[in-house]
Amino acid sequence: MIGYLVRRIGFALLTLFGVCLFTYAIFFVLSPDPAVLICGQTCSPERIATIREQLGVDQPFLIQFGTFLAGLFVGRSYGEGAAAVQCAAPCLGHSFQSGQNVGTMIGDRIEVTITLAVGAAIIWLIWGLLSGVLSALRAGSWVDRSFNTVALAGIALPNYFVALVLQFVLVVQLGLLPFPTTVRFVEDPALWWDSFIMPWIVLALMYAAMYTRLTRTNVLDTLSENYVRTARAKGLPPVQVVGKHVLRPSLTPIITIFGMDVATLLGGALITESVFGLNGIGKMARDAISTNDQPVIMGFTLVAAFFVITANIVVDLLYSVLDPRIRVRSR
């Protein structure tokens, strides 16, 4: 198991290296003039020349990329002398438009995105599993049709539409909740809860609908297996049959999708953060795209790739817990 984990981490590091190389080449090699793209068309020629010197784009590609990689671990400086801009590790770049280091910008906003992603993931996973199992066990009944109707509505309704409706009803009309604001739990737990409950529901509604249908399909397929009929013939309690013999093997494909979905949200729930005005990294990426802030876009891309690769490793480890056959093959 340890050897398998080492191999997976090694492969993940190699993949992340490839992502860094590809991303850096796109932004700083294939671009006509990175300094102009970073600073903007309204920058003066003197400012563009200064940024070009600080970036070191006149150096060979391998030296540029090596400096960028070193900055991830030990930090780096842009330029020399009194005009040099310091970037502490992990240095993901420097935004010359805002005058901030990209790593600092992401660090200031990542807590909001993590809170949003984890809270919504808990809701949709619990609801999706429960509704999917109940639908499968009561296939064809009014319970099954009700959950399927809710699932179809959750998939069909755009999340920005649901977000606007919730704000209009719960905030404007009923006054039950305040408009969401970026606040930490330690500062005001009550306001923190009120600010995130609507974004959690909006994100969870769409994902819970998909998880309901996926769980229902997997459970129905597993119920027809011979070992399930054998467990029932032995007189095992229905709860034990469903929990141990039906649900556990049905979770394997769900874990795969769940890992990728959470990783995607950790990379920024752009629409939800923008509609509710939450200062997460998704909203930061949207602002960077609108202003063509290249270092921020590149830093966001690398962080999102890191979350996806890490999620793949976690999912592979969970496979070995859910299915002993995978644990044996990985030795």
Secondary structure, 3 states (H helix, E strand, C coil): CHHHHHHHHHHHHHHHHHHHHHHHHHHHCCCCCHHHHHHCCCCCHHHHHHHHHHHCCCCCHHHHHHHHHHHHHHCEEECCHHHCEEECCCCCCEECCCCEEHHHHHHHHHHHHHHHHHHHHHHHHHHHHHHHHHHHHCCCCHHHHHHHHHHHHHHHCCHHHHHHHHHHHHHHHCCCCCCCCCCCCCCCHHHHHHHHHHHHHHHHHHHHHHHHHHHHHHHHHHHCCHHHHHHHHCCCCHHHHHHHHHHHHHHHHHHHHHHHHHHHHHCCCHHHHHHHCCCCHHHHHHHHHHHCCHHHHHHHHHHHHHHHHHHHHHHHHHHHHHCHHHHHHCC
